[in-house]
Amino acid sequence: MRNSANLEARKGYGRTRYVSAILVTGALALLVTLPGAAPPRRVSAQQVDPQRALYDSRFDQFSGAGRTALERRFGRKPALPNPAANAAGSSSGESTLSLLTVSDLVVNDVAADSTAQDTQSETTLVLGAGANVIVGFNDSGSNAGGGSHFTGYSVSTDGGSSFVDRGTLPASTVGDGGDPVLARDVVSGTIYFSTLGFNTFDRIQVFRSFDNGSTFGPPVNATPGYEGSSDFQDKDWITVDNSPGPGQGNVYEVWRNFSSTFGAGGIRLTRSIDGGNTWGPNQGVLIASEGANNVQGAFVTVGPDHTVYVFWYDQSEGAGTRGLINMRKSTDQGQTFGPTNQVVRLKVRADNGDLGLSGGFRTNAFPQAAVNPVNNNLYVVYNDKVPSVGDSADVFFTMSTDGGVTWSDRVRVNDDATINDQWQPALAVTPDGRDLFVGFYDRRNSANTKITAFGATATISGSIVTFSPNIQLGAKFPVVIGQDPAINATYMGDYDQAVATNSLFYYTWGDNRLASAVHAKQPDVRFAQIVAP
């Protein structure tokens, strides 16, 4: 379903000019130059070296799709050494599949991967009406023949038993640049598909479907006020207020604005109160300033009382400081926000909360959150290090029963008896507020090399959340990075998503098990249904 020509002509000016563009002009001014502009001039090594640390730090603060977009424009950064990328791991007592109705199903069309651009990752999903399930993902193959696409999607009309790859989103002047997120208005049935721009980076694109994902219309700019600027709009998230009462049907978008003037960027929010036709205010409501370093990974959700909550990873205190997960909330439908509340101070100190895992791929500490639709309790999942026991990555859960003012002691979600890695959690709560699910990546079944998708369900009784034993959702697969010419060399995904009915959880993840026409192993999207407790 995707075109199959080569992307070499779009790979930019090469690494020397890429570095020069960032350093000489300051921050991101040339880094987001519009097509047709003159290439950045070369500079000598003496000019570049004094600011090299600033360049590296700034690049590392972008999302995966953002980094790929920069490399597409200015040339690719080389991969780090990766001696463990395809090493075989020994078994250490694999868990068995259980509590599943559909397990380990490939969502995208593997046969369409006919070139070296064969990466599908960074997954999102939403339930349509009836038995429709819509899954979105980053898709380098969607741009293999040129054009302005970096996003794909698949649709199931049988509840997730099978999927049809629908190819690309509608062509547009700005295009779709990945970082996909899906949401649905349960009253109107409108499905919202949010992506970065492709040809310019001055906006977030929102495509809409009125037929359960069978087709999508042209995009709308959800981040007005930056058109024609050199600012880069990155790492979006979108949600709909689906609770009855004032505010029902409002759509909220959060993202990270990288400004050409350091200190002027940060996390911002817009909303639409007319079904996604228009968005405001211009340039959004500032949620969190980048401060002395960075804020990233914004996540927005809405409670049954129409309170809007924004969570994010915060390292605004400075590079090398311990990261925070913070939140702010709005009780007037996203127009104004209250003070910042700290959810947790993490152990990680690297940009974006990178865990430094073996295998050469980067990670982050971006949170996911949910509001209990019955009692308004807040839940947050995240990954972090446990230095005291030498564990580089575990998945944790915390909750608030007072609107985010105070938070419980963290609970480790993964129940393995190893110090192997678990990371990148996704969270969903059932509409009746009785159960929740956390999906994540796990290396317990190997010598910390091969990866397996795992999940954990939990029952909710008021303020008590009780986790059941972890569930293995698929088979092992290796780390795969640095082989797709259109993908950042350390990229293997920033996030996945889970959703729920009262009886089932639906979860998607990136999985590197299968071969393509070019590579022995390459990333696809897989899907599972998990029975609620």
Secondary structure, 3 states (H helix, E strand, C coil): CCCCCCCHHHCCCCHHHHHHHHHHHCCCCCCCCCCCCCCCCCCCHHHHHHHHHHHHHHHHCCCHHHHHHHHHHHCCCCCCCCCCCCCCCCCCCCCCCCCEEEEEEECCCHHHCCCCCCCEEEEEEEECCCCCEEEEEEEHHHHCCCCCECEEEEEECCCCCCCEECCCCCCCCCCECCCCEEEECCCCCCEEEEEECCCCCCCEEEEEECCCCCCCCCCEECCCCCCCCCCEEEEEEEEECCCCCCCCCCEEEEEEEECCCCCCCEEEEEEECCCCCCCEEEEEEEEEECCCCEEEEEEEEECCCCCEEEEEEEECCCCCCCCEEEEEEECCCCCCCCCCEEEEECCCCCHHHCCCCCCCCCCCCCCEEEECCCCCCEEEEEEEEEHHHCEEEEEEEEEECCCCCCCCCCEECCCCCCCCCEEEEEEEECCCCCEEEEEEEECCCCCCCCEEEEEEEEEEECCEEEECCCEECCCCECCCCCCCCCCCCCCCCCCCCEEECCCEEEEEEEECCCCCCCCCCCCEEEEEEEECC
